[in-house]
Amino acid sequence: MTEFLSQNIMLVLLFVASGAMLLWPSVSKLIGSSREIGTLETTRLMNTGNALILDIRATGEFGGGRIPKSKNIPLAEIDKRIDEIAKYKDKPVVVTCGTNARAGAAMRLLKQRGFADVYQLQGGFGAWQQANLPVEK
């Protein structure tokens, strides 16, 4: 057994790394570092919680279609434009992008700036469209 491990150390490391990557989403939800919500919970927050939907896609992407009443601040500009959304520090904020690849970075930044109730839309704007929910142009 140890002979196999020593001769195939790269294969073993690849196996361990891929396993860790598969488990990371579940672990991050358990420890609370990821606050993803689905489209149903997002619409509930929009309707009852006066939530801000913060779309962090580039302006061109946002212009092609967006969640109704969402505010667009591209990820690279959030720190400079934080005052525009300061009134939402004590309200729910749902961060979204195209596929949710960039939302985690924006969510961490907002938490550092004092936003208390921040979520990311699971699957991003793509999931919103897939659920056949309303889209503004």
Beta strands, then each sheet from edge to edge (+ up, - down):
strand 1: 36-37
strand 2: 52-55
strand 3: 71-72
strand 4: 92-96
strand 5: 117-121
sheet 1: 1+ 5+ 4+ 2+ 3+
end
